């Protein structure tokens, strides 16, 4: 399975950062929760600026966790929660 991250990301209303991956040629939207950013990456607050800053500072680790889930679920959309990082 070929997985690449496109670099597109945005904060969505449910206090998540959504980001795009390309899996075998298909665009797949993924996200990471505010709780995961707080619990594992020291996020400083709920503003879009805080969330995106924390996401960008930890992009490699978040993408690695996403890659593991994408490989397990056959390339379907991923919504990372705090527990997904406990499994690392």
C-alpha positions, 0 to 999 in steps of 0.5 A: 500500500502506497501512502503519501501525505499531501500537506493539506490540513485544517482545523475542523469544528469538532476541535480536530485537525484534519489532514489529507493522505493519498492512499494508492492514488485516492485522497483520504481525509484523516484527523487527530483529536484535540484530546490526542494533541493535548495528551501526547503533544502538549497542545496549549489551547483550543484555538485554531492557531494552537491546534495547527501549531501543535500538529505541525510541530509533531507532524512526523509522529502523527503521520506515522500513527496514521500510516499504521492505522491506514495499513490496518484498515485498508486505507479508509479515513482515519480519526486518531484519538488519544489511545492511538498514540498509546499503542506506539 
